[in-house]
Amino acid sequence: MGSATQSPPATVSGASDAAAAVTMAHYKAADSKREQFRRYLEKSGVLDTLTKVLVALYEEPEKPNSALDFLKHHLGAATPENPEIELLRLELAEMKEKYEAIVEENKKLKTKLAQYEPPQEEKRAE
């Protein structure tokens, strides 16, 4: 009789075990989803990139005022290049060269023009 009072009734124990099983199943499902997500992040290189940026922040001798801005700046620089972006950069470089050439040509033409035009003061006097 002493042993019967020490152990809880079977129905309470069964209900408790069932609740524990449901909780464990829920925990395992959530844990499984987390593990899948972690593997996805690892496979795609996100974890490695985040780790590198956080290490760079940690190694900064003077911590920036905004850690978030630091992360944004370094993550933006760490993104893989889109081929379209690279083409636009090349086009921009070409346009800058053309612009510089045109500015130089404009200066030369103004110099030549100044040789054939009278100074502005003489024009006003006429």
mmCIF file of the C-alpha atoms, coordinates in Angstrom:
data_MODEL
# 
_entry.id   MODEL 
# 
loop_
_atom_site.group_PDB 
_atom_site.id 
_atom_site.type_symbol 
_atom_site.label_atom_id 
_atom_site.label_alt_id 
_atom_site.label_comp_id 
_atom_site.label_asym_id 
_atom_site.label_entity_id 
_atom_site.label_seq_id 
_atom_site.pdbx_PDB_ins_code 
_atom_site.Cartn_x 
_atom_site.Cartn_y 
_atom_site.Cartn_z 
_atom_site.occupancy 
_atom_site.B_iso_or_equiv 
_atom_site.pdbx_formal_charge 
_atom_site.auth_seq_id 
_atom_site.auth_comp_id 
_atom_site.auth_asym_id 
_atom_site.auth_atom_id 
_atom_site.pdbx_PDB_model_num 
ATOM 1   C CA . MET A 1 1   ? 0.000  0.000   0.000   1.00 0.00 ? 1   MET A CA 1 
ATOM 2   C CA . GLY A 1 2   ? 2.921  2.322   0.672   1.00 0.00 ? 2   GLY A CA 1 
ATOM 3   C CA . SER A 1 3   ? 4.096  1.955   -2.915  1.00 0.00 ? 3   SER A CA 1 
ATOM 4   C CA . ALA A 1 4   ? 0.672  2.924   -4.287  1.00 0.00 ? 4   ALA A CA 1 
ATOM 5   C CA . THR A 1 5   ? 0.728  6.261   -2.481  1.00 0.00 ? 5   THR A CA 1 
ATOM 6   C CA . GLN A 1 6   ? 4.229  7.043   -3.714  1.00 0.00 ? 6   GLN A CA 1 
ATOM 7   C CA . SER A 1 7   ? 3.492  6.727   -7.442  1.00 0.00 ? 7   SER A CA 1 
ATOM 8   C CA . PRO A 1 8   ? 0.915  8.933   -9.197  1.00 0.00 ? 8   PRO A CA 1 
ATOM 9   C CA . PRO A 1 9   ? -2.150 7.389   -10.823 1.00 0.00 ? 9   PRO A CA 1 
ATOM 10  C CA . ALA A 1 10  ? -1.632 5.925   -14.327 1.00 0.00 ? 10  ALA A CA 1 
ATOM 11  C CA . THR A 1 11  ? -3.967 8.414   -16.025 1.00 0.00 ? 11  THR A CA 1 
ATOM 12  C CA . VAL A 1 12  ? -2.055 11.440  -14.735 1.00 0.00 ? 12  VAL A CA 1 
ATOM 13  C CA . SER A 1 13  ? 1.248  9.873   -15.689 1.00 0.00 ? 13  SER A CA 1 
ATOM 14  C CA . GLY A 1 14  ? -0.113 8.952   -19.124 1.00 0.00 ? 14  GLY A CA 1 
ATOM 15  C CA . ALA A 1 15  ? -1.420 12.476  -19.693 1.00 0.00 ? 15  ALA A CA 1 
ATOM 16  C CA . SER A 1 16  ? 1.859  13.931  -18.539 1.00 0.00 ? 16  SER A CA 1 
ATOM 17  C CA . ASP A 1 17  ? 3.813  11.645  -20.862 1.00 0.00 ? 17  ASP A CA 1 
ATOM 18  C CA . ALA A 1 18  ? 1.541  12.545  -23.783 1.00 0.00 ? 18  ALA A CA 1 
ATOM 19  C CA . ALA A 1 19  ? 1.999  16.263  -23.127 1.00 0.00 ? 19  ALA A CA 1 
ATOM 20  C CA . ALA A 1 20  ? 5.743  15.752  -22.927 1.00 0.00 ? 20  ALA A CA 1 
ATOM 21  C CA . ALA A 1 21  ? 5.687  13.806  -26.200 1.00 0.00 ? 21  ALA A CA 1 
ATOM 22  C CA . VAL A 1 22  ? 3.723  16.588  -27.927 1.00 0.00 ? 22  VAL A CA 1 
ATOM 23  C CA . THR A 1 23  ? 6.114  19.186  -26.549 1.00 0.00 ? 23  THR A CA 1 
ATOM 24  C CA . MET A 1 24  ? 9.135  17.170  -27.666 1.00 0.00 ? 24  MET A CA 1 
ATOM 25  C CA . ALA A 1 25  ? 7.622  16.643  -31.136 1.00 0.00 ? 25  ALA A CA 1 
ATOM 26  C CA . HIS A 1 26  ? 6.971  20.378  -31.431 1.00 0.00 ? 26  HIS A CA 1 
ATOM 27  C CA . TYR A 1 27  ? 10.489 21.160  -30.217 1.00 0.00 ? 27  TYR A CA 1 
ATOM 28  C CA . LYS A 1 28  ? 12.037 18.661  -32.654 1.00 0.00 ? 28  LYS A CA 1 
ATOM 29  C CA . ALA A 1 29  ? 10.009 20.094  -35.558 1.00 0.00 ? 29  ALA A CA 1 
ATOM 30  C CA . ALA A 1 30  ? 11.076 23.643  -34.700 1.00 0.00 ? 30  ALA A CA 1 
ATOM 31  C CA . ASP A 1 31  ? 14.645 22.458  -34.133 1.00 0.00 ? 31  ASP A CA 1 
ATOM 32  C CA . SER A 1 32  ? 14.579 20.659  -37.489 1.00 0.00 ? 32  SER A CA 1 
ATOM 33  C CA . LYS A 1 33  ? 13.400 23.832  -39.254 1.00 0.00 ? 33  LYS A CA 1 
ATOM 34  C CA . ARG A 1 34  ? 16.128 25.833  -37.520 1.00 0.00 ? 34  ARG A CA 1 
ATOM 35  C CA . GLU A 1 35  ? 18.736 23.285  -38.564 1.00 0.00 ? 35  GLU A CA 1 
ATOM 36  C CA . GLN A 1 36  ? 17.507 23.356  -42.174 1.00 0.00 ? 36  GLN A CA 1 
ATOM 37  C CA . PHE A 1 37  ? 17.647 27.141  -42.152 1.00 0.00 ? 37  PHE A CA 1 
ATOM 38  C CA . ARG A 1 38  ? 21.148 27.099  -40.636 1.00 0.00 ? 38  ARG A CA 1 
ATOM 39  C CA . ARG A 1 39  ? 22.340 24.684  -43.344 1.00 0.00 ? 39  ARG A CA 1 
ATOM 40  C CA . TYR A 1 40  ? 20.762 26.921  -45.991 1.00 0.00 ? 40  TYR A CA 1 
ATOM 41  C CA . LEU A 1 41  ? 22.584 29.983  -44.617 1.00 0.00 ? 41  LEU A CA 1 
ATOM 42  C CA . GLU A 1 42  ? 25.829 28.065  -44.417 1.00 0.00 ? 42  GLU A CA 1 
ATOM 43  C CA . LYS A 1 43  ? 25.496 26.659  -47.944 1.00 0.00 ? 43  LYS A CA 1 
ATOM 44  C CA . SER A 1 44  ? 24.701 30.064  -49.444 1.00 0.00 ? 44  SER A CA 1 
ATOM 45  C CA . GLY A 1 45  ? 27.710 31.706  -47.775 1.00 0.00 ? 45  GLY A CA 1 
ATOM 46  C CA . VAL A 1 46  ? 25.689 33.993  -45.520 1.00 0.00 ? 46  VAL A CA 1 
ATOM 47  C CA . LEU A 1 47  ? 27.164 32.671  -42.281 1.00 0.00 ? 47  LEU A CA 1 
ATOM 48  C CA . ASP A 1 48  ? 30.715 33.038  -43.574 1.00 0.00 ? 48  ASP A CA 1 
ATOM 49  C CA . THR A 1 49  ? 30.094 36.587  -44.798 1.00 0.00 ? 49  THR A CA 1 
ATOM 50  C CA . LEU A 1 50  ? 28.391 37.647  -41.564 1.00 0.00 ? 50  LEU A CA 1 
ATOM 51  C CA . THR A 1 51  ? 31.206 36.120  -39.544 1.00 0.00 ? 51  THR A CA 1 
ATOM 52  C CA . LYS A 1 52  ? 33.843 38.007  -41.558 1.00 0.00 ? 52  LYS A CA 1 
ATOM 53  C CA . VAL A 1 53  ? 32.018 41.329  -41.153 1.00 0.00 ? 53  VAL A CA 1 
ATOM 54  C CA . LEU A 1 54  ? 31.490 40.809  -37.425 1.00 0.00 ? 54  LEU A CA 1 
ATOM 55  C CA . VAL A 1 55  ? 35.161 39.883  -36.995 1.00 0.00 ? 55  VAL A CA 1 
ATOM 56  C CA . ALA A 1 56  ? 36.132 43.045  -38.899 1.00 0.00 ? 56  ALA A CA 1 
ATOM 57  C CA . LEU A 1 57  ? 33.932 45.083  -36.560 1.00 0.00 ? 57  LEU A CA 1 
ATOM 58  C CA . TYR A 1 58  ? 35.443 43.337  -33.533 1.00 0.00 ? 58  TYR A CA 1 
ATOM 59  C CA . GLU A 1 59  ? 38.973 44.074  -34.773 1.00 0.00 ? 59  GLU A CA 1 
ATOM 60  C CA . GLU A 1 60  ? 38.271 47.771  -35.421 1.00 0.00 ? 60  GLU A CA 1 
ATOM 61  C CA . PRO A 1 61  ? 40.547 49.758  -33.090 1.00 0.00 ? 61  PRO A CA 1 
ATOM 62  C CA . GLU A 1 62  ? 37.992 52.578  -32.843 1.00 0.00 ? 62  GLU A CA 1 
ATOM 63  C CA . LYS A 1 63  ? 34.470 51.259  -32.830 1.00 0.00 ? 63  LYS A CA 1 
ATOM 64  C CA . PRO A 1 64  ? 32.168 53.186  -35.193 1.00 0.00 ? 64  PRO A CA 1 
ATOM 65  C CA . ASN A 1 65  ? 29.316 55.237  -33.756 1.00 0.00 ? 65  ASN A CA 1 
ATOM 66  C CA . SER A 1 66  ? 26.844 53.081  -35.632 1.00 0.00 ? 66  SER A CA 1 
ATOM 67  C CA . ALA A 1 67  ? 27.588 49.374  -35.758 1.00 0.00 ? 67  ALA A CA 1 
ATOM 68  C CA . LEU A 1 68  ? 24.596 48.936  -38.053 1.00 0.00 ? 68  LEU A CA 1 
ATOM 69  C CA . ASP A 1 69  ? 26.017 51.400  -40.595 1.00 0.00 ? 69  ASP A CA 1 
ATOM 70  C CA . PHE A 1 70  ? 29.352 49.565  -40.403 1.00 0.00 ? 70  PHE A CA 1 
ATOM 71  C CA . LEU A 1 71  ? 27.590 46.277  -41.159 1.00 0.00 ? 71  LEU A CA 1 
ATOM 72  C CA . LYS A 1 72  ? 25.559 47.785  -44.000 1.00 0.00 ? 72  LYS A CA 1 
ATOM 73  C CA . HIS A 1 73  ? 28.671 49.300  -45.569 1.00 0.00 ? 73  HIS A CA 1 
ATOM 74  C CA . HIS A 1 74  ? 30.716 46.128  -45.325 1.00 0.00 ? 74  HIS A CA 1 
ATOM 75  C CA . LEU A 1 75  ? 27.904 43.827  -46.386 1.00 0.00 ? 75  LEU A CA 1 
ATOM 76  C CA . GLY A 1 76  ? 27.207 46.017  -49.392 1.00 0.00 ? 76  GLY A CA 1 
ATOM 77  C CA . ALA A 1 77  ? 30.838 45.746  -50.410 1.00 0.00 ? 77  ALA A CA 1 
ATOM 78  C CA . ALA A 1 78  ? 30.826 42.004  -49.882 1.00 0.00 ? 78  ALA A CA 1 
ATOM 79  C CA . THR A 1 79  ? 27.933 41.209  -52.177 1.00 0.00 ? 79  THR A CA 1 
ATOM 80  C CA . PRO A 1 80  ? 28.764 39.199  -55.278 1.00 0.00 ? 80  PRO A CA 1 
ATOM 81  C CA . GLU A 1 81  ? 28.932 41.241  -58.457 1.00 0.00 ? 81  GLU A CA 1 
ATOM 82  C CA . ASN A 1 82  ? 25.950 41.222  -60.741 1.00 0.00 ? 82  ASN A CA 1 
ATOM 83  C CA . PRO A 1 83  ? 27.093 41.062  -64.401 1.00 0.00 ? 83  PRO A CA 1 
ATOM 84  C CA . GLU A 1 84  ? 24.773 43.972  -65.224 1.00 0.00 ? 84  GLU A CA 1 
ATOM 85  C CA . ILE A 1 85  ? 26.406 46.107  -62.538 1.00 0.00 ? 85  ILE A CA 1 
ATOM 86  C CA . GLU A 1 86  ? 29.838 45.309  -63.940 1.00 0.00 ? 86  GLU A CA 1 
ATOM 87  C CA . LEU A 1 87  ? 28.700 46.352  -67.428 1.00 0.00 ? 87  LEU A CA 1 
ATOM 88  C CA . LEU A 1 88  ? 27.340 49.611  -66.037 1.00 0.00 ? 88  LEU A CA 1 
ATOM 89  C CA . ARG A 1 89  ? 30.663 50.278  -64.272 1.00 0.00 ? 89  ARG A CA 1 
ATOM 90  C CA . LEU A 1 90  ? 32.549 49.743  -67.522 1.00 0.00 ? 90  LEU A CA 1 
ATOM 91  C CA . GLU A 1 91  ? 30.151 52.031  -69.360 1.00 0.00 ? 91  GLU A CA 1 
ATOM 92  C CA . LEU A 1 92  ? 30.577 54.677  -66.664 1.00 0.00 ? 92  LEU A CA 1 
ATOM 93  C CA . ALA A 1 93  ? 34.366 54.481  -66.957 1.00 0.00 ? 93  ALA A CA 1 
ATOM 94  C CA . GLU A 1 94  ? 34.118 54.892  -70.747 1.00 0.00 ? 94  GLU A CA 1 
ATOM 95  C CA . MET A 1 95  ? 31.777 57.866  -70.364 1.00 0.00 ? 95  MET A CA 1 
ATOM 96  C CA . LYS A 1 96  ? 34.152 59.509  -67.887 1.00 0.00 ? 96  LYS A CA 1 
ATOM 97  C CA . GLU A 1 97  ? 37.017 59.133  -70.370 1.00 0.00 ? 97  GLU A CA 1 
ATOM 98  C CA . LYS A 1 98  ? 34.904 60.618  -73.175 1.00 0.00 ? 98  LYS A CA 1 
ATOM 99  C CA . TYR A 1 99  ? 33.854 63.468  -70.900 1.00 0.00 ? 99  TYR A CA 1 
ATOM 100 C CA . GLU A 1 100 ? 37.463 64.277  -70.008 1.00 0.00 ? 100 GLU A CA 1 
ATOM 101 C CA . ALA A 1 101 ? 38.424 64.194  -73.705 1.00 0.00 ? 101 ALA A CA 1 
ATOM 102 C CA . ILE A 1 102 ? 35.560 66.525  -74.605 1.00 0.00 ? 102 ILE A CA 1 
ATOM 103 C CA . VAL A 1 103 ? 36.441 68.937  -71.793 1.00 0.00 ? 103 VAL A CA 1 
ATOM 104 C CA . GLU A 1 104 ? 40.039 69.016  -73.052 1.00 0.00 ? 104 GLU A CA 1 
ATOM 105 C CA . GLU A 1 105 ? 38.882 69.562  -76.635 1.00 0.00 ? 105 GLU A CA 1 
ATOM 106 C CA . ASN A 1 106 ? 36.582 72.366  -75.444 1.00 0.00 ? 106 ASN A CA 1 
ATOM 107 C CA . LYS A 1 107 ? 39.509 74.128  -73.757 1.00 0.00 ? 107 LYS A CA 1 
ATOM 108 C CA . LYS A 1 108 ? 41.593 73.906  -76.942 1.00 0.00 ? 108 LYS A CA 1 
ATOM 109 C CA . LEU A 1 109 ? 38.748 75.237  -79.074 1.00 0.00 ? 109 LEU A CA 1 
ATOM 110 C CA . LYS A 1 110 ? 38.184 78.140  -76.666 1.00 0.00 ? 110 LYS A CA 1 
ATOM 111 C CA . THR A 1 111 ? 41.880 78.978  -76.884 1.00 0.00 ? 111 THR A CA 1 
ATOM 112 C CA . LYS A 1 112 ? 41.757 78.951  -80.700 1.00 0.00 ? 112 LYS A CA 1 
ATOM 113 C CA . LEU A 1 113 ? 38.581 81.017  -80.706 1.00 0.00 ? 113 LEU A CA 1 
ATOM 114 C CA . ALA A 1 114 ? 40.156 83.585  -78.408 1.00 0.00 ? 114 ALA A CA 1 
ATOM 115 C CA . GLN A 1 115 ? 42.914 84.115  -81.015 1.00 0.00 ? 115 GLN A CA 1 
ATOM 116 C CA . TYR A 1 116 ? 40.341 85.141  -83.644 1.00 0.00 ? 116 TYR A CA 1 
ATOM 117 C CA . GLU A 1 117 ? 37.984 87.171  -81.466 1.00 0.00 ? 117 GLU A CA 1 
ATOM 118 C CA . PRO A 1 118 ? 38.813 90.583  -80.098 1.00 0.00 ? 118 PRO A CA 1 
ATOM 119 C CA . PRO A 1 119 ? 38.842 90.874  -76.299 1.00 0.00 ? 119 PRO A CA 1 
ATOM 120 C CA . GLN A 1 120 ? 35.486 91.563  -74.649 1.00 0.00 ? 120 GLN A CA 1 
ATOM 121 C CA . GLU A 1 121 ? 36.435 95.178  -73.739 1.00 0.00 ? 121 GLU A CA 1 
ATOM 122 C CA . GLU A 1 122 ? 37.096 96.098  -77.359 1.00 0.00 ? 122 GLU A CA 1 
ATOM 123 C CA . LYS A 1 123 ? 33.707 94.717  -78.389 1.00 0.00 ? 123 LYS A CA 1 
ATOM 124 C CA . ARG A 1 124 ? 31.936 96.939  -75.849 1.00 0.00 ? 124 ARG A CA 1 
ATOM 125 C CA . ALA A 1 125 ? 33.774 100.041 -77.013 1.00 0.00 ? 125 ALA A CA 1 
ATOM 126 C CA . GLU A 1 126 ? 32.591 99.559  -80.596 1.00 0.00 ? 126 GLU A CA 1 
# 
